[in-house]
Amino acid sequence: MIRLSRALNAWGTPEFSAILVQEIEQLTIDQLPLQQGLSTGSHALDNRLRAMIISVADEGNCIRAKAGIFYTGIIAGCSCMDDPTPLNEESEYCEVQLDIDKATAGTMVVLLAE
């Protein structure tokens, strides 16, 4: 489970959203559901990951944030010498819900349907 400790420590301050964005942008493809959020590509990349906070709510035991994730994906071919599929990067976007536990900073990330 990922822990967003800096975001939890900033909860209730004006810096919360900026710190949450920084922490999300440092996560890897293994920690975010980017592969499941693909719309045009077949393989998600975690380079140039950018996040924006859409909404934040206090849900009692957790902080619930909705974030948009901008990232890239590729359409991977068979990598054969005569494979006509180019490895061009495609822009991707998905929305996720992050539930940050107020006691532990443990965070569950769920892909949201658009």
C-alpha positions in Angstrom: 0.0 0.0 0.0 1.3 3.5 -0.8 1.6 6.1 1.9 1.1 9.8 1.2 2.6 11.0 4.5 3.5 14.5 3.3 0.0 15.1 2.0 -1.5 13.9 5.3 0.8 16.2 7.2 -0.3 19.1 5.0 -4.0 18.4 5.4 -5.9 21.5 6.4 -3.2 23.9 5.1 -3.2 25.9 1.9 -0.3 23.7 0.6 -2.3 20.5 0.7 -3.2 20.3 -3.0 0.2 21.2 -4.2 1.9 18.6 -1.9 -0.7 15.9 -2.9 0.1 16.6 -6.6 3.8 16.3 -5.9 3.3 13.0 -4.2 1.0 11.6 -6.9 3.6 12.6 -9.6 6.3 10.6 -7.8 4.3 7.4 -7.9 5.1 4.7 -10.4 3.1 2.7 -12.9 2.9 -0.1 -10.3 1.2 2.1 -7.8 -1.4 3.7 -10.0 -4.0 2.1 -12.3 -2.6 3.7 -15.4 -2.6 0.5 -17.5 -6.3 0.0 -16.7 -7.0 3.7 -17.6 -5.6 3.5 -21.2 -7.9 4.8 -23.9 -5.7 4.7 -27.0 -2.5 2.9 -26.2 -1.8 -0.7 -25.2 1.0 -0.1 -22.7 1.1 2.7 -20.1 4.3 4.6 -19.4 5.0 6.5 -16.2 7.3 9.1 -17.7 6.0 12.7 -17.7 3.2 11.8 -15.3 1.2 14.9 -14.3 -1.6 15.2 -11.9 -4.3 17.7 -11.1 -6.6 17.7 -8.1 -10.3 17.8 -9.1 -11.9 17.6 -5.6 -11.1 16.9 -2.0 -13.4 15.9 0.9 -13.0 15.1 4.6 -14.7 11.7 5.0 -14.2 11.2 8.7 -11.4 8.6 8.9 -10.0 9.4 5.5 -9.3 12.2 3.1 -10.9 11.5 -0.3 -9.4 13.1 -3.3 -10.3 12.9 -6.9 -7.4 13.5 -9.3 -6.9 13.6 -13.0 -3.7 11.9 -14.3 -2.1 12.9 -17.5 0.4 10.3 -18.8 1.6 8.6 -21.9 1.1 5.2 -23.5 2.3 3.4 -26.5 0.8 0.9 -28.9 3.3 -1.9 -28.7 3.8 -4.2 -31.6 5.7 -7.5 -31.8 9.1 -5.7 -32.0 9.9 -7.7 -35.2 12.2 -6.1 -37.7 9.4 -5.8 -40.2 6.7 -4.8 -37.7 4.9 -1.7 -39.2 3.6 -0.6 -35.8 5.4 2.6 -34.8 6.3 3.1 -31.1 4.8 6.6 -30.9 3.7 7.8 -27.6 0.1 8.6 -27.2 -1.4 11.1 -24.7 -3.6 9.4 -22.0 -5.8 10.7 -19.2 -7.7 9.0 -16.4 -9.3 9.9 -13.2 -8.6 8.2 -9.9 -10.0 8.4 -6.3 -7.4 8.4 -3.5 -8.5 7.5 0.0 -5.8 8.6 2.5 -6.2 7.1 5.9 -5.9 9.9 8.5 -4.2 7.6 11.1 -1.6 5.8 8.9 -1.4 7.8 5.6 -2.0 4.5 3.8 -3.7 5.3 0.5 -6.0 3.2 -1.7 -6.2 4.3 -5.3 -9.1 3.4 -7.5 -9.7 4.1 -11.2 -12.9 6.0 -11.8 -15.1 5.4 -14.8 -15.4 8.5 -17.0 
